[in-house]
Amino acid sequence: MVLHDLIRALRADGASDEADRMESSAISANPAFVRMPGRDGAQAIPDED
């Protein structure tokens, strides 16, 4: 899971404070985080047989 997706999911579930803390931590560790788009939702891709 991409961190952006997790932050969006937390905000959707009403855990904005936790999402804000995670986002702030990610930005302090990697300032480019704010410019990264994320995947905008993860989609499972089935394995090929």
mmCIF file of the N, C-alpha and C atoms, coordinates in Angstrom:
data_MODEL
# 
_entry.id   MODEL 
# 
loop_
_atom_site.group_PDB 
_atom_site.id 
_atom_site.type_symbol 
_atom_site.label_atom_id 
_atom_site.label_alt_id 
_atom_site.label_comp_id 
_atom_site.label_asym_id 
_atom_site.label_entity_id 
_atom_site.label_seq_id 
_atom_site.pdbx_PDB_ins_code 
_atom_site.Cartn_x 
_atom_site.Cartn_y 
_atom_site.Cartn_z 
_atom_site.occupancy 
_atom_site.B_iso_or_equiv 
_atom_site.pdbx_formal_charge 
_atom_site.auth_seq_id 
_atom_site.auth_comp_id 
_atom_site.auth_asym_id 
_atom_site.auth_atom_id 
_atom_site.pdbx_PDB_model_num 
ATOM 1   N N  . MET A 1 1  ? 0.848   -1.175  0.000   1.00 0.00 ? 1  MET A N  1 
ATOM 2   C CA . MET A 1 1  ? 0.000   0.000   0.000   1.00 0.00 ? 1  MET A CA 1 
ATOM 3   C C  . MET A 1 1  ? 0.894   1.239   0.000   1.00 0.00 ? 1  MET A C  1 
ATOM 4   N N  . VAL A 1 2  ? 0.500   2.170   -0.780  1.00 0.00 ? 2  VAL A N  1 
ATOM 5   C CA . VAL A 1 2  ? 1.225   3.436   -0.850  1.00 0.00 ? 2  VAL A CA 1 
ATOM 6   C C  . VAL A 1 2  ? 0.739   4.329   0.288   1.00 0.00 ? 2  VAL A C  1 
ATOM 7   N N  . LEU A 1 3  ? 1.653   5.060   0.880   1.00 0.00 ? 3  LEU A N  1 
ATOM 8   C CA . LEU A 1 3  ? 1.325   5.906   2.024   1.00 0.00 ? 3  LEU A CA 1 
ATOM 9   C C  . LEU A 1 3  ? 0.208   6.900   1.693   1.00 0.00 ? 3  LEU A C  1 
ATOM 10  N N  . HIS A 1 4  ? 0.217   7.421   0.482   1.00 0.00 ? 4  HIS A N  1 
ATOM 11  C CA . HIS A 1 4  ? -0.851  8.345   0.078   1.00 0.00 ? 4  HIS A CA 1 
ATOM 12  C C  . HIS A 1 4  ? -2.233  7.681   0.201   1.00 0.00 ? 4  HIS A C  1 
ATOM 13  N N  . ASP A 1 5  ? -2.304  6.426   -0.216  1.00 0.00 ? 5  ASP A N  1 
ATOM 14  C CA . ASP A 1 5  ? -3.577  5.695   -0.141  1.00 0.00 ? 5  ASP A CA 1 
ATOM 15  C C  . ASP A 1 5  ? -4.009  5.500   1.305   1.00 0.00 ? 5  ASP A C  1 
ATOM 16  N N  . LEU A 1 6  ? -3.062  5.185   2.166   1.00 0.00 ? 6  LEU A N  1 
ATOM 17  C CA . LEU A 1 6  ? -3.366  4.999   3.578   1.00 0.00 ? 6  LEU A CA 1 
ATOM 18  C C  . LEU A 1 6  ? -3.874  6.298   4.199   1.00 0.00 ? 6  LEU A C  1 
ATOM 19  N N  . ILE A 1 7  ? -3.228  7.401   3.867   1.00 0.00 ? 7  ILE A N  1 
ATOM 20  C CA . ILE A 1 7  ? -3.646  8.703   4.403   1.00 0.00 ? 7  ILE A CA 1 
ATOM 21  C C  . ILE A 1 7  ? -5.065  9.035   3.931   1.00 0.00 ? 7  ILE A C  1 
ATOM 22  N N  . ARG A 1 8  ? -5.345  8.788   2.654   1.00 0.00 ? 8  ARG A N  1 
ATOM 23  C CA . ARG A 1 8  ? -6.710  9.032   2.138   1.00 0.00 ? 8  ARG A CA 1 
ATOM 24  C C  . ARG A 1 8  ? -7.732  8.156   2.858   1.00 0.00 ? 8  ARG A C  1 
ATOM 25  N N  . ALA A 1 9  ? -7.379  6.896   3.080   1.00 0.00 ? 9  ALA A N  1 
ATOM 26  C CA . ALA A 1 9  ? -8.300  5.978   3.752   1.00 0.00 ? 9  ALA A CA 1 
ATOM 27  C C  . ALA A 1 9  ? -8.555  6.420   5.188   1.00 0.00 ? 9  ALA A C  1 
ATOM 28  N N  . LEU A 1 10 ? -7.521  6.851   5.882   1.00 0.00 ? 10 LEU A N  1 
ATOM 29  C CA . LEU A 1 10 ? -7.704  7.328   7.257   1.00 0.00 ? 10 LEU A CA 1 
ATOM 30  C C  . LEU A 1 10 ? -8.628  8.540   7.294   1.00 0.00 ? 10 LEU A C  1 
ATOM 31  N N  . ARG A 1 11 ? -8.427  9.462   6.372   1.00 0.00 ? 11 ARG A N  1 
ATOM 32  C CA . ARG A 1 11 ? -9.293  10.651  6.335   1.00 0.00 ? 11 ARG A CA 1 
ATOM 33  C C  . ARG A 1 11 ? -10.729 10.273  6.009   1.00 0.00 ? 11 ARG A C  1 
ATOM 34  N N  . ALA A 1 12 ? -10.911 9.324   5.111   1.00 0.00 ? 12 ALA A N  1 
ATOM 35  C CA . ALA A 1 12 ? -12.260 8.873   4.761   1.00 0.00 ? 12 ALA A CA 1 
ATOM 36  C C  . ALA A 1 12 ? -12.947 8.209   5.955   1.00 0.00 ? 12 ALA A C  1 
ATOM 37  N N  . ASP A 1 13 ? -12.163 7.573   6.814   1.00 0.00 ? 13 ASP A N  1 
ATOM 38  C CA . ASP A 1 13 ? -12.715 6.915   8.002   1.00 0.00 ? 13 ASP A CA 1 
ATOM 39  C C  . ASP A 1 13 ? -12.850 7.859   9.182   1.00 0.00 ? 13 ASP A C  1 
ATOM 40  N N  . GLY A 1 14 ? -12.512 9.126   8.981   1.00 0.00 ? 14 GLY A N  1 
ATOM 41  C CA . GLY A 1 14 ? -12.668 10.113  10.042  1.00 0.00 ? 14 GLY A CA 1 
ATOM 42  C C  . GLY A 1 14 ? -11.479 10.229  10.979  1.00 0.00 ? 14 GLY A C  1 
ATOM 43  N N  . ALA A 1 15 ? -10.356 9.638   10.606  1.00 0.00 ? 15 ALA A N  1 
ATOM 44  C CA . ALA A 1 15 ? -9.154  9.707   11.450  1.00 0.00 ? 15 ALA A CA 1 
ATOM 45  C C  . ALA A 1 15 ? -8.207  10.781  10.906  1.00 0.00 ? 15 ALA A C  1 
ATOM 46  N N  . SER A 1 16 ? -8.708  11.985  10.779  1.00 0.00 ? 16 SER A N  1 
ATOM 47  C CA . SER A 1 16 ? -7.934  13.080  10.194  1.00 0.00 ? 16 SER A CA 1 
ATOM 48  C C  . SER A 1 16 ? -6.679  13.410  10.987  1.00 0.00 ? 16 SER A C  1 
ATOM 49  N N  . ASP A 1 17 ? -6.761  13.367  12.305  1.00 0.00 ? 17 ASP A N  1 
ATOM 50  C CA . ASP A 1 17 ? -5.597  13.690  13.132  1.00 0.00 ? 17 ASP A CA 1 
ATOM 51  C C  . ASP A 1 17 ? -4.447  12.726  12.855  1.00 0.00 ? 17 ASP A C  1 
ATOM 52  N N  . GLU A 1 18 ? -4.764  11.446  12.809  1.00 0.00 ? 18 GLU A N  1 
ATOM 53  C CA . GLU A 1 18 ? -3.734  10.446  12.541  1.00 0.00 ? 18 GLU A CA 1 
ATOM 54  C C  . GLU A 1 18 ? -3.182  10.613  11.122  1.00 0.00 ? 18 GLU A C  1 
ATOM 55  N N  . ALA A 1 19 ? -4.066  10.887  10.164  1.00 0.00 ? 19 ALA A N  1 
ATOM 56  C CA . ALA A 1 19 ? -3.629  11.099  8.786   1.00 0.00 ? 19 ALA A CA 1 
ATOM 57  C C  . ALA A 1 19 ? -2.713  12.314  8.687   1.00 0.00 ? 19 ALA A C  1 
ATOM 58  N N  . ASP A 1 20 ? -3.060  13.376  9.395   1.00 0.00 ? 20 ASP A N  1 
ATOM 59  C CA . ASP A 1 20 ? -2.229  14.581  9.385   1.00 0.00 ? 20 ASP A CA 1 
ATOM 60  C C  . ASP A 1 20 ? -0.845  14.316  9.981   1.00 0.00 ? 20 ASP A C  1 
ATOM 61  N N  . ARG A 1 21 ? -0.802  13.537  11.061  1.00 0.00 ? 21 ARG A N  1 
ATOM 62  C CA . ARG A 1 21 ? 0.488   13.196  11.672  1.00 0.00 ? 21 ARG A CA 1 
ATOM 63  C C  . ARG A 1 21 ? 1.349   12.365  10.717  1.00 0.00 ? 21 ARG A C  1 
ATOM 64  N N  . MET A 1 22 ? 0.727   11.400  10.054  1.00 0.00 ? 22 MET A N  1 
ATOM 65  C CA . MET A 1 22 ? 1.473   10.566  9.102   1.00 0.00 ? 22 MET A CA 1 
ATOM 66  C C  . MET A 1 22 ? 1.990   11.405  7.938   1.00 0.00 ? 22 MET A C  1 
ATOM 67  N N  . GLU A 1 23 ? 1.133   12.286  7.441   1.00 0.00 ? 23 GLU A N  1 
ATOM 68  C CA . GLU A 1 23 ? 1.527   13.127  6.316   1.00 0.00 ? 23 GLU A CA 1 
ATOM 69  C C  . GLU A 1 23 ? 2.668   14.063  6.721   1.00 0.00 ? 23 GLU A C  1 
ATOM 70  N N  . SER A 1 24 ? 2.559   14.649  7.887   1.00 0.00 ? 24 SER A N  1 
ATOM 71  C CA . SER A 1 24 ? 3.602   15.547  8.376   1.00 0.00 ? 24 SER A CA 1 
ATOM 72  C C  . SER A 1 24 ? 4.925   14.809  8.539   1.00 0.00 ? 24 SER A C  1 
ATOM 73  N N  . SER A 1 25 ? 4.868   13.616  9.071   1.00 0.00 ? 25 SER A N  1 
ATOM 74  C CA . SER A 1 25 ? 6.067   12.805  9.253   1.00 0.00 ? 25 SER A CA 1 
ATOM 75  C C  . SER A 1 25 ? 6.686   12.443  7.907   1.00 0.00 ? 25 SER A C  1 
ATOM 76  N N  . ALA A 1 26 ? 5.854   12.091  6.948   1.00 0.00 ? 26 ALA A N  1 
ATOM 77  C CA . ALA A 1 26 ? 6.364   11.736  5.623   1.00 0.00 ? 26 ALA A CA 1 
ATOM 78  C C  . ALA A 1 26 ? 7.005   12.939  4.940   1.00 0.00 ? 26 ALA A C  1 
ATOM 79  N N  . ILE A 1 27 ? 6.409   14.106  5.105   1.00 0.00 ? 27 ILE A N  1 
ATOM 80  C CA . ILE A 1 27 ? 6.953   15.323  4.499   1.00 0.00 ? 27 ILE A CA 1 
ATOM 81  C C  . ILE A 1 27 ? 8.291   15.690  5.139   1.00 0.00 ? 27 ILE A C  1 
ATOM 82  N N  . SER A 1 28 ? 8.390   15.533  6.467   1.00 0.00 ? 28 SER A N  1 
ATOM 83  C CA . SER A 1 28 ? 9.657   15.868  7.120   1.00 0.00 ? 28 SER A CA 1 
ATOM 84  C C  . SER A 1 28 ? 10.764  14.890  6.717   1.00 0.00 ? 28 SER A C  1 
ATOM 85  N N  . ALA A 1 29 ? 10.410  13.639  6.475   1.00 0.00 ? 29 ALA A N  1 
ATOM 86  C CA . ALA A 1 29 ? 11.395  12.644  6.053   1.00 0.00 ? 29 ALA A CA 1 
ATOM 87  C C  . ALA A 1 29 ? 11.750  12.791  4.571   1.00 0.00 ? 29 ALA A C  1 
ATOM 88  N N  . ASN A 1 30 ? 10.768  13.226  3.777   1.00 0.00 ? 30 ASN A N  1 
ATOM 89  C CA . ASN A 1 30 ? 10.967  13.348  2.334   1.00 0.00 ? 30 ASN A CA 1 
ATOM 90  C C  . ASN A 1 30 ? 10.145  14.525  1.824   1.00 0.00 ? 30 ASN A C  1 
ATOM 91  N N  . PRO A 1 31 ? 10.735  15.723  1.718   1.00 0.00 ? 31 PRO A N  1 
ATOM 92  C CA . PRO A 1 31 ? 9.991   16.916  1.304   1.00 0.00 ? 31 PRO A CA 1 
ATOM 93  C C  . PRO A 1 31 ? 9.290   16.775  -0.053  1.00 0.00 ? 31 PRO A C  1 
ATOM 94  N N  . ALA A 1 32 ? 9.766   15.888  -0.907  1.00 0.00 ? 32 ALA A N  1 
ATOM 95  C CA . ALA A 1 32 ? 9.129   15.683  -2.215  1.00 0.00 ? 32 ALA A CA 1 
ATOM 96  C C  . ALA A 1 32 ? 7.797   14.947  -2.095  1.00 0.00 ? 32 ALA A C  1 
ATOM 97  N N  . PHE A 1 33 ? 7.480   14.436  -0.910  1.00 0.00 ? 33 PHE A N  1 
ATOM 98  C CA . PHE A 1 33 ? 6.240   13.686  -0.696  1.00 0.00 ? 33 PHE A CA 1 
ATOM 99  C C  . PHE A 1 33 ? 5.014   14.467  -1.153  1.00 0.00 ? 33 PHE A C  1 
ATOM 100 N N  . VAL A 1 34 ? 5.003   15.780  -0.951  1.00 0.00 ? 34 VAL A N  1 
ATOM 101 C CA . VAL A 1 34 ? 3.828   16.580  -1.306  1.00 0.00 ? 34 VAL A CA 1 
ATOM 102 C C  . VAL A 1 34 ? 3.618   16.630  -2.816  1.00 0.00 ? 34 VAL A C  1 
ATOM 103 N N  . ARG A 1 35 ? 4.670   16.408  -3.586  1.00 0.00 ? 35 ARG A N  1 
ATOM 104 C CA . ARG A 1 35 ? 4.531   16.435  -5.046  1.00 0.00 ? 35 ARG A CA 1 
ATOM 105 C C  . ARG A 1 35 ? 4.256   15.057  -5.634  1.00 0.00 ? 35 ARG A C  1 
ATOM 106 N N  . MET A 1 36 ? 4.348   14.020  -4.810  1.00 0.00 ? 36 MET A N  1 
ATOM 107 C CA . MET A 1 36 ? 4.092   12.666  -5.285  1.00 0.00 ? 36 MET A CA 1 
ATOM 108 C C  . MET A 1 36 ? 2.589   12.428  -5.337  1.00 0.00 ? 36 MET A C  1 
ATOM 109 N N  . PRO A 1 37 ? 2.086   11.949  -6.465  1.00 0.00 ? 37 PRO A N  1 
ATOM 110 C CA . PRO A 1 37 ? 0.648   11.791  -6.592  1.00 0.00 ? 37 PRO A CA 1 
ATOM 111 C C  . PRO A 1 37 ? 0.068   10.572  -5.884  1.00 0.00 ? 37 PRO A C  1 
ATOM 112 N N  . GLY A 1 38 ? 0.868   9.583   -5.592  1.00 0.00 ? 38 GLY A N  1 
ATOM 113 C CA . GLY A 1 38 ? 0.318   8.345   -5.052  1.00 0.00 ? 38 GLY A CA 1 
ATOM 114 C C  . GLY A 1 38 ? -0.377  7.588   -6.176  1.00 0.00 ? 38 GLY A C  1 
ATOM 115 N N  . ARG A 1 39 ? -1.075  6.531   -5.831  1.00 0.00 ? 39 ARG A N  1 
ATOM 116 C CA . ARG A 1 39 ? -1.746  5.729   -6.858  1.00 0.00 ? 39 ARG A CA 1 
ATOM 117 C C  . ARG A 1 39 ? -3.216  6.049   -6.954  1.00 0.00 ? 39 ARG A C  1 
ATOM 118 N N  . ASP A 1 40 ? -3.722  6.891   -6.055  1.00 0.00 ? 40 ASP A N  1 
ATOM 119 C CA . ASP A 1 40 ? -5.138  7.259   -6.045  1.00 0.00 ? 40 ASP A CA 1 
ATOM 120 C C  . ASP A 1 40 ? -6.012  6.016   -5.967  1.00 0.00 ? 40 ASP A C  1 
ATOM 121 N N  . GLY A 1 41 ? -5.704  5.188   -5.000  1.00 0.00 ? 41 GLY A N  1 
ATOM 122 C CA . GLY A 1 41 ? -6.478  3.967   -4.804  1.00 0.00 ? 41 GLY A CA 1 
ATOM 123 C C  . GLY A 1 41 ? -5.750  2.780   -5.397  1.00 0.00 ? 41 GLY A C  1 
ATOM 124 N N  . ALA A 1 42 ? -5.664  1.760   -4.641  1.00 0.00 ? 42 ALA A N  1 
ATOM 125 C CA . ALA A 1 42 ? -4.969  0.565   -5.122  1.00 0.00 ? 42 ALA A CA 1 
ATOM 126 C C  . ALA A 1 42 ? -5.968  -0.375  -5.769  1.00 0.00 ? 42 ALA A C  1 
ATOM 127 N N  . GLN A 1 43 ? -5.559  -0.983  -6.843  1.00 0.00 ? 43 GLN A N  1 
ATOM 128 C CA . GLN A 1 43 ? -6.387  -1.979  -7.493  1.00 0.00 ? 43 GLN A CA 1 
ATOM 129 C C  . GLN A 1 43 ? -5.579  -3.269  -7.576  1.00 0.00 ? 43 GLN A C  1 
ATOM 130 N N  . ALA A 1 44 ? -6.227  -4.335  -7.200  1.00 0.00 ? 44 ALA A N  1 
ATOM 131 C CA . ALA A 1 44 ? -5.552  -5.638  -7.261  1.00 0.00 ? 44 ALA A CA 1 
ATOM 132 C C  . ALA A 1 44 ? -5.476  -6.096  -8.705  1.00 0.00 ? 44 ALA A C  1 
ATOM 133 N N  . ILE A 1 45 ? -4.331  -6.606  -9.072  1.00 0.00 ? 45 ILE A N  1 
ATOM 134 C CA . ILE A 1 45 ? -4.146  -7.166  -10.411 1.00 0.00 ? 45 ILE A CA 1 
ATOM 135 C C  . ILE A 1 45 ? -3.907  -8.653  -10.227 1.00 0.00 ? 45 ILE A C  1 
ATOM 136 N N  . PRO A 1 46 ? -4.775  -9.460  -10.794 1.00 0.00 ? 46 PRO A N  1 
ATOM 137 C CA . PRO A 1 46 ? -4.627  -10.913 -10.588 1.00 0.00 ? 46 PRO A CA 1 
ATOM 138 C C  . PRO A 1 46 ? -3.341  -11.435 -11.198 1.00 0.00 ? 46 PRO A C  1 
ATOM 139 N N  . ASP A 1 47 ? -2.786  -12.443 -10.537 1.00 0.00 ? 47 ASP A N  1 
ATOM 140 C CA . ASP A 1 47 ? -1.587  -13.095 -11.057 1.00 0.00 ? 47 ASP A CA 1 
ATOM 141 C C  . ASP A 1 47 ? -1.938  -13.860 -12.332 1.00 0.00 ? 47 ASP A C  1 
ATOM 142 N N  . GLU A 1 48 ? -0.993  -13.882 -13.229 1.00 0.00 ? 48 GLU A N  1 
ATOM 143 C CA . GLU A 1 48 ? -1.188  -14.675 -14.448 1.00 0.00 ? 48 GLU A CA 1 
ATOM 144 C C  . GLU A 1 48 ? -0.935  -16.132 -14.124 1.00 0.00 ? 48 GLU A C  1 
ATOM 145 N N  . ASP A 1 49 ? -1.714  -16.979 -14.731 1.00 0.00 ? 49 ASP A N  1 
ATOM 146 C CA . ASP A 1 49 ? -1.524  -18.426 -14.529 1.00 0.00 ? 49 ASP A CA 1 
ATOM 147 C C  . ASP A 1 49 ? -0.467  -18.975 -15.422 1.00 0.00 ? 49 ASP A C  1 
# 
